[in-house]
Each structure stands twice: as C-alpha cells, then as structure tokens.
Amino acid sequence: MTALDHPPTSSLRRRRTVGMLVWGVVFAVGVYFVGVPTSDPLIAFGWLWLATIAWRNDQPWRTHLRFLRDWLPIALLLVVYNVSRSWADDFFAPHVTPLIDADKAMFGWLTGGQVPTTWLQQHLYHPGETPWWLAVVTLVYVSHFLTVPTIAVILWVRARAPWARFMRRWFTLCVFGLATYFLYPAAPPWWAHEHGQLTEPVARISTNGWDVLGLHGAGNTLNALQVEQSNPVAAMPSLHTAWAMMAVAFFLPAVRRRWWPLLLAYPLAMTFTLVYTGEHYMIDVLVGWLYVALVFLLVGRAERWWARRAADAGHHPDSPHSQVTRETAPRLGSPGDS
C-alpha cells in the first residue's frame, strides 16, 4: 500500500493548505514585479519544485531532492531546445506565401478572401484600444508556458508511470517540432505584414492583455522575450496549440465523454488566441494537431513493443532484461515511495 492509498489527515490537509497559500503569494509577487516565468525552463521548474515542496512540506528533504534527480536533465534539455530553436532559420529562407495561400484556400469563403487573422482583427481589434477580452486572450497565450509543465509535475507527484508516458509524448512532440523549424522555417502573420507580404494590417497583440490586468511588468518581460529570444520564423507547426492538444488528448481516455467538450475548449481557445493575435495561421495549428496524432501513434506503438519485449524477457528469470524489470518495478509507484 502506497502513501496515495491513505487519505490525508486533517493536520496534513492544513499543512498543505498553508504551504500552497505561502507559495501562491510568493509566486504572485514574483509575477507582478518580474513577470511570468517563461524565459528560462530552469526558472519555471524552480517555481514548480517549490510548489511540490509546499504541497509535501511534511516530507524529509531527501524526498524533495528527488525532484532535482528527475527534472534537472529535462529542464536542461528544454534549455537546449530553446537555444537551438533560435537557430532554426539559419539554413533556409523563411516560407511566407504558402501559409497565406493555404489559409485563404481553406477559409477565404468565410472571410471574404482574407486570412482568418486579418479578418478577426478587423472585427475584434482597433489600434490603441484594449478591450476586456484581451486579458483572457493573453492569459490563454501565457498558459502555454505553464500548463504542460504543471501537469507533468502533478503526474510526477502522484505516480511515476503516467508521468513517464506523458514525458515521452511531450519531448517527442518537441523534437518533431524542432526538426520542422530547421527544415521548414515559416513566418507568422505579423512577420508577413511587417515585411510587406501580407497587405492587410496585422498587429501582434498576444501580450496586450497585461495592460487590462494592470500587470505591466509581466507584459514588458514577455515582450522582451518575444524580441530577444524567440525565433520569429518558427511558426510551423504551432507548438502552442500542439502542447495544448497533447495535454488534453493524454487524459481523454480516462474522462467520460460528456466532459470532452470542456477539455477540448482549451486547445480551441488557444487556437483562437494565436490566430487572432497574429502569432499563427490556421495551417500552423492544423499541422500541430497532426503532429500530436502522429506522436501518440508512434510513441504508443513503441511502448506496446517495449512492454511485449519486457514480458517475453520475463519468462527467462536469468535474462538481463528480466533483472532490469525486477529492479526498476518499484519505481513505478509514487516518487515519494521510490
């Protein structure tokens, strides 16, 4: 029986509540003065590590140090991903008109021959104005940097096996996306307009909602990151919507179908946000969803192959594979029990 089989006592619930309240206050102060932790995966995972400490503040420090054991290599891989992503346009010229043509071909009948981005901004955005819905749009946009890592950390706290399955899909998706950025650099709508290849006006407004919320520091930080660290022509596929769809698709088999529309509302909201704010075309989104389906198919097959291989090896007690399986089996439980 693991720790997860025992309901928390009232004392433990109080400790967790106090710990998470303290963490929440400190995090809110950090966001207000410094901004959302999106610049460096090490900083983001540092905040998440503190959250696990706050939640399990009754545990000894050796338990908390296991987070570093499991997550530091992953955070370093994300740092490498972020850095290499900025080099993706060093080999090929960015593609612009094929994306414009694709969006017009798919949606021009509805938008009067325009791409969806310019049509949406003509109807829902006026320069110099910050309507209330921009706050919602900005929060959805920024959630990309926090939602998937947060889900991964929650899975890590609860059970190692689903965490490992989630991580395999996440990083395979990132690898596929990064490879595409190198092989097919693609410019987003705002870039195409700035370079005169999209005649209708497009404003990059993904962070304008911070002004509605009064969090100017957060907006300034994210704006600086968009200019200094991101690759402006790494739009194909949209990993914003791909990550959102992956996070939802991972849990769909375990959720009753009547709740599916609620879960799927998140990737759809992310799609609207990215197209409306000039960050992506619809073709970027659709390719991102296609990548998610491909990743789930390939990783799922690889996992089933590995499970069959381990099962076959288990029939031979003296085989190295069965020894590895027996030694590592206890680690499939809660990290707190490993």
Protein Blocks (a to p, Z undefined) as FASTA:
>chain_A
ZZklpccdfklmmmmmmmmmmmmmmmmmmmmmnopcfkbmklmmmmmmmmmmmmmmmbcf
klmmmmmmmmmmmmmmmmmmmmmmmmmmmmbccdfklmmmmmmmmmmmmnnopafklmmm
mmmccehiacfklmmmmmmmmmmmmmmmmmmmmmmmmomklmmmmmmmmmmmmmmmmmmm
mmmgcddfklmmmnopafbacddfklmmmmmnopamlmmmmmmmmmmmmcfklmbccfkl
mmmmmmmmmmmmmpcfklmmmmmmmmmmmmmmmmmnopacfklmmmmmmmmmmmmmmmmm
mmmmmmmmmmmmmmmmkbmklmmmmmmmmmmmcfklZZ
